């Protein structure tokens, strides 16, 4: 895994003492990869320098270039020259767009969110400069990914799930950031039925989640969260 943060010399202003003081801070690394598909330039990806294969597969899936990991025949990541060459075959068709009729414990979702923000995000803990997300099946955490870009976190989870043959239609994605319309579109393409975000959603995100049948929870705090749409999938524990 490539280095995800470096030390940076800064000058910090202290208002209480009215003075400047030299300090060293951890800074999240950002790189830019040139992605080519079947020999043709596709796009540039600004991202953290880790889990690049997952990110590539997720980006291709989100763009409709593939629908399964089997559609990717080769990925070559050149970390020194920041280039990715991907080869794909004809896109296979998904059998259904229907989301899973599943239920998740509210307490277990909250416990996972607490763990994501306190234990499972080492780069965020060091830099306070990246987003993080995890995939939860109701009982255990399946994946954890970090990136400077919140959209990249979703793409990395999408790509990792495809590569590991994980069915997303009965999972929860728990996320450190804010759900905008763009993020709901990504979830809809991933076919994930439930998302729980730390921060607040936008009005368009709420409307899209309602339209797509996605359960949107947000405002995750130490002791509570709010469910904005399709609350039937999140339930209380008995006893």
C-alpha positions in Angstrom: 0.0 0.0 0.0 1.3 3.5 -0.9 1.8 6.2 1.7 -1.5 7.9 2.4 -0.1 10.8 4.4 3.1 12.8 4.8 4.4 15.3 7.3 4.2 19.0 6.4 5.9 22.0 8.1 3.4 24.7 8.9 3.3 28.0 10.8 0.4 28.0 13.3 -1.2 31.3 14.6 -2.2 31.2 18.2 -4.8 33.8 18.9 -4.8 33.4 22.6 -1.1 34.2 22.9 -1.0 36.4 19.7 2.1 34.6 18.3 3.2 32.3 15.5 4.7 28.9 16.2 6.3 26.4 13.8 4.7 22.9 13.9 4.6 19.7 11.9 1.2 18.4 10.7 0.1 15.2 8.9 -1.3 15.9 5.4 -3.3 13.5 3.2 -1.6 12.5 -0.1 -3.4 13.3 -3.3 -2.4 11.9 -6.6 -3.8 12.0 -10.2 -4.0 8.8 -12.3 -4.6 8.7 -16.0 -7.1 6.0 -16.7 -7.1 4.3 -20.2 -9.6 1.7 -21.3 -8.7 -0.6 -24.1 -5.9 1.7 -25.1 -8.0 4.9 -25.2 -7.8 7.7 -22.8 -10.9 7.7 -20.5 -10.4 10.1 -17.6 -8.2 11.5 -14.9 -8.8 10.4 -11.3 -7.7 12.5 -8.4 -7.5 10.2 -5.4 -5.6 8.7 -2.5 -2.8 6.4 -3.7 -4.3 3.1 -2.3 -6.8 0.4 -3.4 -6.4 1.6 -7.0 -7.6 -1.6 -8.6 -10.8 -1.4 -6.5 -11.2 2.3 -7.5 -10.7 1.5 -11.2 -13.3 -1.3 -11.2 -15.7 1.0 -9.3 -15.2 3.9 -11.7 -15.8 1.6 -14.7 -19.0 0.2 -13.1 -20.3 3.6 -12.3 -19.7 4.8 -15.8 -21.6 1.8 -17.3 -18.4 0.4 -18.9 -18.8 -2.9 -16.9 -21.4 -4.5 -14.8 -19.3 -7.3 -13.1 -15.7 -8.0 -12.4 -15.7 -10.6 -15.2 -16.1 -7.7 -17.7 -12.5 -6.5 -16.7 -10.0 -8.8 -18.4 -6.8 -6.9 -17.2 -5.7 -4.0 -15.0 -2.2 -2.6 -15.0 -1.5 0.1 -12.4 1.8 2.0 -12.9 2.2 3.7 -9.5 5.4 5.5 -10.5 4.0 7.1 -13.6 0.4 7.4 -12.2 -1.3 5.6 -15.0 -3.9 2.8 -15.2 -4.5 0.6 -18.2 -7.7 -1.4 -18.1 -8.9 -3.9 -20.7 -12.6 -4.8 -20.8 -14.8 -7.2 -22.7 -18.5 -6.9 -23.6 -20.7 -5.8 -20.7 -22.8 -8.5 -19.1 -26.4 -7.6 -18.1 -27.6 -7.5 -14.6 -30.7 -9.7 -14.0 -32.7 -7.3 -11.8 -32.8 -3.7 -10.5 -34.8 -4.6 -7.5 -33.4 -3.7 -4.0 -33.4 -6.2 -1.2 -36.2 -6.5 1.2 -34.0 -6.6 4.3 -33.9 -5.3 7.9 -31.0 -4.0 10.0 -30.7 -3.2 13.6 -30.6 0.6 14.3 -28.2 -0.1 17.2 -25.8 -2.1 15.2 -25.7 0.5 12.4 -24.9 3.1 15.0 -22.2 0.9 16.6 -20.6 0.5 13.1 -20.7 4.2 12.5 -19.0 4.9 15.8 -16.3 2.3 15.0 -15.7 3.7 11.5 -15.1 7.2 12.9 -13.1 6.1 16.0 -11.1 3.0 15.0 -11.3 2.1 11.3 -10.1 5.3 9.7 -6.4 5.6 10.4 -5.6 8.2 7.7 -8.5 10.4 8.8 -7.3 10.1 12.4 -3.9 11.3 11.4 -4.8 14.1 8.9 -8.5 14.9 9.3 -8.4 15.1 5.6 -10.0 12.0 4.1 -13.4 10.4 3.9 -14.1 6.8 4.9 -16.8 4.2 4.4 -17.6 0.6 5.3 -19.9 -2.1 4.0 -22.0 -3.9 6.6 -24.1 -7.0 6.3 -26.0 -6.6 9.5 -23.6 -8.7 11.6 -20.1 -8.0 10.4 -18.1 -5.4 8.6 -17.1 -6.6 5.1 -15.1 -3.8 3.7 -13.5 -0.5 4.8 -12.1 2.1 2.4 -10.6 5.6 2.7 -10.0 8.4 0.1 -9.6 12.1 -0.2 -12.7 12.1 -2.3 -16.1 11.0 -0.9 -17.2 9.8 -4.4 -14.0 7.7 -4.5 -14.9 6.0 -1.3 -18.1 4.8 -2.9 -16.3 3.8 -6.1 -13.7 1.8 -4.1 -16.3 0.0 -2.1 -18.3 -0.7 -5.4 -15.1 -2.0 -7.1 -14.0 -4.1 -4.1 -17.5 -5.7 -3.8 -17.5 -6.6 -7.5 -14.0 -8.0 -7.3 -14.8 -10.1 -4.2 -18.2 -11.2 -5.6 -20.1 -9.5 -2.7 -23.9 -9.0 -3.3 -24.7 -5.4 -2.5 -28.5 -5.7 -2.6 -28.7 -6.7 1.1 -26.0 -4.5 2.6 -25.6 -1.1 4.4 -23.0 1.5 3.3 -21.9 3.6 6.3 -20.1 6.8 5.4 -18.2 9.6 7.1 -19.5 12.4 4.9 -22.6 14.1 3.5 -25.0 12.5 1.0 -25.7 14.7 -2.0 -27.7 13.8 -5.1 -24.5 12.5 -6.7 -24.0 10.0 -3.9 -27.6 8.7 -4.1 -27.1 8.1 -7.9 -24.0 6.1 -7.1 -25.9 4.0 -4.5 -28.7 3.4 -7.0 -26.1 2.1 -9.6 -24.6 -0.1 -6.8 -28.0 -1.4 -5.9 -27.4 -0.8 -2.2 -30.7 -0.5 -0.2 -29.5 1.4 2.9 -27.0 4.2 3.5 -26.1 5.8 6.8 -24.1 9.1 6.6 -22.5 11.1 9.3 -23.5 14.5 8.0 -26.7 15.9 6.7 -28.3 15.1 3.3 -29.4 17.6 0.7 -33.0 18.1 -0.4 -32.3 16.5 -3.8 -30.7 13.5 -2.1 -33.8 12.9 0.0 -36.1 13.1 -3.0 -33.9 10.8 -5.1 -33.6 8.3 -2.2 -37.3 8.3 -1.9 -37.8 7.8 -5.6 -35.2 4.9 -5.9 -36.5 3.2 -2.7 -33.2 3.7 -0.8 -33.3 4.0 3.0 -31.3 7.2 3.8 -30.1 7.7 7.4 -27.9 10.6 8.4 -26.8 12.9 11.2 -25.0 10.0 12.9 -23.8 11.0 16.4 -22.6 9.2 19.5 -26.2 8.3 20.5 -28.6 8.8 17.7 -29.3 9.2 14.0 -32.2 10.3 11.8 -33.9 8.2 9.1 -35.1 10.4 6.2 -36.6 7.9 3.7 -37.9 4.4 3.6 -37.5 3.7 7.3 -38.9 0.2 7.2 -35.5 -1.4 6.7 -34.1 -0.1 10.0 -35.6 -1.7 13.1 -35.3 -1.8 16.9 -33.7 -4.7 18.7 -36.0 -6.7 20.9 -35.6 -6.8 24.6 
